[in-house]
Amino acid sequence: MDINYELYKVFYHVASSLSFSEASKQLYISQSAVSQSIKTLERKLGQPLFIRSTKRVQLTPAGKLLLKHVEPAINLIQRGESQILSPAALGFGELHIGASDTICRYFLVPYLGQFRKDFPNIPIKVTNATSLSCVDLLAQGKVDLIIANYPNSRMNSAYIQKTVADFTDVFIANPAYYDLKGQEVTFEQLQKYPILMLERKSATSEYLHKLFLQHQLELAPEVELSSNDLLVDLARIGLGIAFLPDYCLSPQDEELYVIRTKEQIPKRRIVAAMNPSLPFSASAHEFLSRLPDVGGD
């Protein structure tokens, strides 16, 4: 079907903002032109894409389906334009990475620093999101590469390029408030204490909830936050027992200790992933080659 790319572009902006007026601002065209473009696209496709009302705009099922295909295409075109127009576009171009703030701080920083030193003219963008949301960014073509926790319910295993690190999650506490040091504590016993952990939209939270369910236990955390560093701070002042990756806990921290659990907590991995259905940029390949490969099953 011969449909002008501009129609899909208008559709993408309306679908992303769910606003005809906002799309007109983003595209620098009149709202009536936006409306006319959508009507033309709907006529060519033979079905409505939006449900319009005086209060809001919603996508129809057909509109939602179309957006899933159009969004990666629009993002891919935009990334291609950015790489071509980049002053460093000698086969490379901008490097755009998605990663959580924890992975950025505790793993990525030295590799980003060295890459910047070796390729000072290549623009580097880092989009901060949970490991679950990073997979969505990759699927939508908004980033070249993600560094994310695994297991990850949203990640297709075909995306994984290599395992760059492995780690163990731990429960930590301040002995002044929770005297469990030297004891072997069960998950059921831990349920009696206030648990501090990452919010539900994180891969770490998803992992712990599943781990408890495997032992027929329901996890009801006292506090859910978006920062592992803040969890450490709250555990230090005795607000509860925090659950986080072991690399977030400094060996020199004498105020906190790791609680030994009777049930084994399996190791997890940090993986580098790309979307195999989209072209790989030379800069992403170069950065990927500099990351360690620790293996993994």
Secondary structure, DSSP 8 states (H G I E B T S, - for coil): ----HHHHHHHHHHHHHT-HHHHHHHHTS-HHHHHHHHHHHHHHHTS--EEE-SS-EEE-HHHHHHHHHHHHHHHHHHHHHHHHHSTTTTTT--EEEEE-HHHIIIIIHHHHHHHHHH-TTS-EEEEE--HHHHHHHHHTTS-SEEEEEES-TT--GGGEEEEEEEE-EEEEE-TTT---TT-EE-HHHHTTS-EEEE-TTSHHHHHHHHHHHHTT-----SEEES-HHHHHHHHHTTS-EEEEEGGGS-TT-TT-EEEEESS----EEEEEE--TTS---HHHHHHHHHS------
